[in-house]
């Protein structure tokens, strides 16, 4: 079924594609933690697996808690707060302290997953009922694009510079862009549909 003219011309829908940036770090660290812990900390595959597994375990209660809070309060405000937390976590992954590295990886993975789930909830609250399915597909496009682009760029920057520093900065910049996109989308949606958006 073709997209309606309303959806094609709606900047909120297309702006939400960029929200895929918010979980780009989660995809990237999942792929590159084994290489990072080996090159920076001298640890093996078992330690890398423990860090990644712990991160996904953290994401379970965090997803539930964040979803509960989003049901009680403004999803836009909650998402902006999440993006604010994601930025320092993305920079902290450059730390040479193993405990800081573990915590930052857990935050990047769990916050990214929590944000991705709420993007779909926001889309459904903004769209008419007969447009929700198509809107979900458009929003999912962003997750697919940046889920591919993030690890590719991190690997390219690692090969080019010889370290992960540039890649982690790239991930942090993606979180900053996602925050800016959230703020602009919130302003736009408030002007367009102030009652339905925050119901």
Secondary structure as a PSIPRED ss2 file (coil, helix, strand):
# PSIPRED VFORMAT (PSIPRED V4.0)

   1 X C   1.000  0.000  0.000
   2 X C   1.000  0.000  0.000
   3 X C   1.000  0.000  0.000
   4 X C   1.000  0.000  0.000
   5 X H   0.000  1.000  0.000
   6 X H   0.000  1.000  0.000
   7 X H   0.000  1.000  0.000
   8 X H   0.000  1.000  0.000
   9 X C   1.000  0.000  0.000
  10 X C   1.000  0.000  0.000
  11 X H   0.000  1.000  0.000
  12 X H   0.000  1.000  0.000
  13 X H   0.000  1.000  0.000
  14 X H   0.000  1.000  0.000
  15 X H   0.000  1.000  0.000
  16 X H   0.000  1.000  0.000
  17 X H   0.000  1.000  0.000
  18 X H   0.000  1.000  0.000
  19 X H   0.000  1.000  0.000
  20 X H   0.000  1.000  0.000
  21 X H   0.000  1.000  0.000
  22 X H   0.000  1.000  0.000
  23 X H   0.000  1.000  0.000
  24 X H   0.000  1.000  0.000
  25 X H   0.000  1.000  0.000
  26 X H   0.000  1.000  0.000
  27 X H   0.000  1.000  0.000
  28 X H   0.000  1.000  0.000
  29 X H   0.000  1.000  0.000
  30 X H   0.000  1.000  0.000
  31 X H   0.000  1.000  0.000
  32 X H   0.000  1.000  0.000
  33 X H   0.000  1.000  0.000
  34 X H   0.000  1.000  0.000
  35 X H   0.000  1.000  0.000
  36 X H   0.000  1.000  0.000
  37 X H   0.000  1.000  0.000
  38 X H   0.000  1.000  0.000
  39 X H   0.000  1.000  0.000
  40 X H   0.000  1.000  0.000
  41 X H   0.000  1.000  0.000
  42 X C   1.000  0.000  0.000
  43 X C   1.000  0.000  0.000
  44 X C   1.000  0.000  0.000
  45 X H   0.000  1.000  0.000
  46 X H   0.000  1.000  0.000
  47 X H   0.000  1.000  0.000
  48 X H   0.000  1.000  0.000
  49 X H   0.000  1.000  0.000
  50 X H   0.000  1.000  0.000
  51 X H   0.000  1.000  0.000
  52 X H   0.000  1.000  0.000
  53 X H   0.000  1.000  0.000
  54 X H   0.000  1.000  0.000
  55 X H   0.000  1.000  0.000
  56 X H   0.000  1.000  0.000
  57 X H   0.000  1.000  0.000
  58 X H   0.000  1.000  0.000
  59 X H   0.000  1.000  0.000
  60 X H   0.000  1.000  0.000
  61 X H   0.000  1.000  0.000
  62 X H   0.000  1.000  0.000
  63 X H   0.000  1.000  0.000
  64 X H   0.000  1.000  0.000
  65 X H   0.000  1.000  0.000
  66 X H   0.000  1.000  0.000
  67 X H   0.000  1.000  0.000
  68 X H   0.000  1.000  0.000
  69 X H   0.000  1.000  0.000
  70 X H   0.000  1.000  0.000
  71 X H   0.000  1.000  0.000
  72 X H   0.000  1.000  0.000
  73 X C   1.000  0.000  0.000
  74 X C   1.000  0.000  0.000
  75 X H   0.000  1.000  0.000
  76 X H   0.000  1.000  0.000
  77 X H   0.000  1.000  0.000
  78 X H   0.000  1.000  0.000
  79 X H   0.000  1.000  0.000
  80 X H   0.000  1.000  0.000
  81 X H   0.000  1.000  0.000
  82 X H   0.000  1.000  0.000
  83 X H   0.000  1.000  0.000
  84 X H   0.000  1.000  0.000
  85 X H   0.000  1.000  0.000
  86 X H   0.000  1.000  0.000
  87 X H   0.000  1.000  0.000
  88 X H   0.000  1.000  0.000
  89 X H   0.000  1.000  0.000
  90 X H   0.000  1.000  0.000
  91 X H   0.000  1.000  0.000
  92 X H   0.000  1.000  0.000
  93 X C   1.000  0.000  0.000
  94 X C   1.000  0.000  0.000
  95 X C   1.000  0.000  0.000
  96 X C   1.000  0.000  0.000
  97 X C   1.000  0.000  0.000
  98 X H   0.000  1.000  0.000
  99 X H   0.000  1.000  0.000
 100 X H   0.000  1.000  0.000
 101 X H   0.000  1.000  0.000
 102 X H   0.000  1.000  0.000
 103 X H   0.000  1.000  0.000
 104 X H   0.000  1.000  0.000
 105 X H   0.000  1.000  0.000
 106 X H   0.000  1.000  0.000
 107 X H   0.000  1.000  0.000
 108 X H   0.000  1.000  0.000
 109 X H   0.000  1.000  0.000
 110 X H   0.000  1.000  0.000
 111 X H   0.000  1.000  0.000
 112 X H   0.000  1.000  0.000
 113 X H   0.000  1.000  0.000
 114 X H   0.000  1.000  0.000
 115 X H   0.000  1.000  0.000
 116 X H   0.000  1.000  0.000
 117 X H   0.000  1.000  0.000
 118 X H   0.000  1.000  0.000
 119 X H   0.000  1.000  0.000
 120 X H   0.000  1.000  0.000
 121 X H   0.000  1.000  0.000
 122 X H   0.000  1.000  0.000
 123 X H   0.000  1.000  0.000
 124 X H   0.000  1.000  0.000
 125 X H   0.000  1.000  0.000
 126 X H   0.000  1.000  0.000
 127 X C   1.000  0.000  0.000
 128 X C   1.000  0.000  0.000
 129 X H   0.000  1.000  0.000
 130 X H   0.000  1.000  0.000
 131 X H   0.000  1.000  0.000
 132 X H   0.000  1.000  0.000
 133 X H   0.000  1.000  0.000
 134 X H   0.000  1.000  0.000
 135 X H   0.000  1.000  0.000
 136 X H   0.000  1.000  0.000
 137 X H   0.000  1.000  0.000
 138 X H   0.000  1.000  0.000
 139 X H   0.000  1.000  0.000
 140 X H   0.000  1.000  0.000
 141 X H   0.000  1.000  0.000
 142 X H   0.000  1.000  0.000
 143 X H   0.000  1.000  0.000
 144 X H   0.000  1.000  0.000
 145 X H   0.000  1.000  0.000
 146 X H   0.000  1.000  0.000
 147 X H   0.000  1.000  0.000
 148 X H   0.000  1.000  0.000
 149 X H   0.000  1.000  0.000
 150 X H   0.000  1.000  0.000
 151 X H   0.000  1.000  0.000
 152 X H   0.000  1.000  0.000
 153 X H   0.000  1.000  0.000
 154 X H   0.000  1.000  0.000
 155 X H   0.000  1.000  0.000
 156 X H   0.000  1.000  0.000
 157 X H   0.000  1.000  0.000
 158 X H   0.000  1.000  0.000
 159 X H   0.000  1.000  0.000
 160 X H   0.000  1.000  0.000
 161 X H   0.000  1.000  0.000
 162 X C   1.000  0.000  0.000
 163 X C   1.000  0.000  0.000
 164 X C   1.000  0.000  0.000
 165 X H   0.000  1.000  0.000
 166 X H   0.000  1.000  0.000
 167 X H   0.000  1.000  0.000
 168 X H   0.000  1.000  0.000
 169 X H   0.000  1.000  0.000
 170 X H   0.000  1.000  0.000
 171 X H   0.000  1.000  0.000
 172 X H   0.000  1.000  0.000
 173 X H   0.000  1.000  0.000
 174 X H   0.000  1.000  0.000
 175 X H   0.000  1.000  0.000
 176 X H   0.000  1.000  0.000
 177 X H   0.000  1.000  0.000
 178 X H   0.000  1.000  0.000
 179 X H   0.000  1.000  0.000
 180 X H   0.000  1.000  0.000
 181 X H   0.000  1.000  0.000
 182 X H   0.000  1.000  0.000
 183 X H   0.000  1.000  0.000
 184 X H   0.000  1.000  0.000
 185 X H   0.000  1.000  0.000
 186 X H   0.000  1.000  0.000
 187 X H   0.000  1.000  0.000
 188 X H   0.000  1.000  0.000
 189 X H   0.000  1.000  0.000
 190 X H   0.000  1.000  0.000
 191 X H   0.000  1.000  0.000
 192 X H   0.000  1.000  0.000
 193 X H   0.000  1.000  0.000
 194 X H   0.000  1.000  0.000
 195 X H   0.000  1.000  0.000
 196 X H   0.000  1.000  0.000
 197 X H   0.000  1.000  0.000
 198 X C   1.000  0.000  0.000
 199 X C   1.000  0.000  0.000
